[in-house]
Amino acid sequence: MIEIGWITPDGTEIRCGGDSWIVHELAVIKFIRGLRFQNLELKKKIDEEIEGWRLKYGSYCLYPDYAIERLGWIQVGAGLFHGIEYAGFDWQKNMIFPYKEAGYRVQNMYVPHSSYLKIDCNILLAIKNGDKRVQEDGNEFKYDGTDKGDTYVNELGIIRKARWSDW
């Protein structure tokens, strides 16, 4: 069990806050950025949805809410008290059970199952690759598949050139 962070649909635990290297919102942002190496079209779709959400709901808790409602991520330890915030999808019940037993406050968002966007990728690798903000020449990444000389780390830990880097 993690104290503060995210639990993703595949059971990956992402530690956030405290002595960790990332905060809740930043974990989601880095994940979305890093998706460009695993599924650029999906990343672009998510970017469009996020912009739609921003226009409709504003920017407060935008990325955490998107992660919970669309990606099926479970937020652990949000707020002043230990708590769980999740969409309420059937398959999440087993994932939150240990936290419920440990006394965490559980908040079910009651999101319809049809809103779940199933993503098949290496989540931790996407976060790692989404951590890069600046190219070697000092220019900021666009994250849309148009960056020249773009590199990433693959699942074997080998640095690779992105498919679009020589376009």
C-alpha positions, 0 to 999 in steps of 0.5 A, a space after each residue: 500500500 502507498 500512503 500518498 499517490 495514485 493506483 492505476 487500473 493495472 495496479 501500478 502504484 505511483 508515489 506522490 507528495 511528502 518525500 516523493 518526487 512528484 505531486 498528484 497533478 504533476 504525475 498525470 501531466 507527465 503521464 500524458 506528455 510521455 504518452 507521445 512515445 507510446 501512442 501519439 494519437 491517443 495523447 492528442 485525443 487526451 489533450 483535446 479532451 483536457 482542453 474541452 474539460 478546461 473550457 467546461 469546468 475550469 482548471 481547478 483539479 483538472 488533471 486529477 479529475 481527468 485521471 479519476 474519471 477518464 483514466 480510472 486512476 485511484 487517488 490515495 491520500 488526497 486532502 488533510 486526511 488519508 482518503 481514497 477518491 475513485 470513479 467507482 468502476 466495478 473493478 476498482 472495489 478490490 483495489 481500494 479494499 485494503 485502504 478501506 480496511 486500514 481506515 482511509 476515507 473512501 469517496 466514490 465519484 459514481 462515474 458511469 462505466 462508459 466514461 472509462 478510457 482504457 489505455 494499454 501502455 507502460 505508465 511508469 515509462 510514460 511518466 519518466 519520458 514525460 518528465 523531459 521539458 526541454 530539448 538539448 538546444 534549450 527549446 521547450 518540447 511541444 509534445 505533439 510529435 513535431 520535435 526534431 531530435 526528440 529522444 526517449 527511454 524504452 522499456 529496456 532503459 535504452 535511449 532511442 530517437 523518436 520516430 518523428 525526430 528526423 522529419 
